[in-house]
Amino acid sequence: MSITEIEAAIERLPRGEVDKLMSWLEEYQARAWDEEIAGDYEAGRLDSLIAEAFESGEPSPLTPDDLAEARRIVNERITARSLVK
């Protein structure tokens, strides 16, 4: 199915169905983003950015405790994702 066909099908949907589709797409996009970030974290691609942010000397609302909490959350999501598969 092409994008043009999908667009035409969406245009024929009742408004309530479009709203449901939009909610599903938002959830789908959020899951995809979470997986991308988790993959980047697991591969260490975020380490230099995190270190740079802490070492820049620029004022930041983040603290080392915030970083630790972020790592804990990412690890929990990675573990949960692994258990679901």
C-alpha positions in Angstrom: 0.0 0.0 0.0 1.4 3.4 -0.9 1.4 6.6 1.2 -1.1 8.1 -1.3 -3.5 5.2 -0.7 -3.1 5.4 3.0 -3.8 9.2 2.9 -6.9 8.6 0.8 -8.1 5.9 3.2 -7.6 8.3 6.2 -9.6 11.0 4.5 -12.5 8.7 4.3 -12.5 7.8 8.0 -15.0 9.3 10.4 -13.4 11.9 12.7 -13.5 9.6 15.7 -11.5 7.0 13.9 -9.0 9.6 12.8 -8.6 10.6 16.5 -8.0 7.0 17.4 -5.4 6.7 14.6 -3.7 9.8 15.7 -3.4 8.5 19.3 -2.0 5.2 18.0 0.5 7.0 15.8 1.7 9.2 18.7 2.2 6.1 20.9 3.9 4.3 18.0 6.3 7.3 17.5 7.0 7.5 21.2 7.9 3.8 21.4 10.1 4.1 18.3 11.9 7.1 19.9 12.3 5.2 23.2 13.9 2.3 21.3 16.2 4.6 19.4 17.3 6.3 22.5 17.8 3.0 24.4 19.8 1.7 21.5 22.0 4.8 21.4 22.4 4.5 25.2 23.3 0.8 25.1 25.9 1.5 22.3 27.4 4.3 24.3 26.6 6.9 21.7 25.2 9.3 24.4 28.1 9.1 26.8 30.2 11.8 25.2 27.2 14.1 24.9 26.3 13.6 28.6 29.9 14.1 29.6 30.2 17.2 27.5 27.0 18.7 29.1 28.4 18.2 32.6 31.9 19.4 31.7 30.9 22.5 29.7 30.7 24.7 32.7 27.4 26.1 31.4 24.6 26.4 34.0 22.5 23.3 33.8 19.3 22.2 35.5 20.8 18.7 35.5 22.8 17.2 38.3 24.9 14.0 38.5 21.9 12.6 40.4 19.7 13.4 37.4 22.0 11.5 35.2 22.0 8.5 37.5 18.2 8.6 37.6 18.1 8.8 33.8 20.4 5.8 33.4 18.3 3.9 35.9 15.1 4.6 33.9 16.7 3.7 30.6 18.0 0.5 32.1 14.5 -0.4 33.5 13.0 0.2 30.0 15.7 -1.8 28.3 15.1 -4.7 30.8 11.3 -4.4 30.4 11.6 -4.4 26.6 13.9 -7.5 26.7 11.4 -9.3 28.8 8.5 -8.5 26.5 10.2 -9.9 23.4 
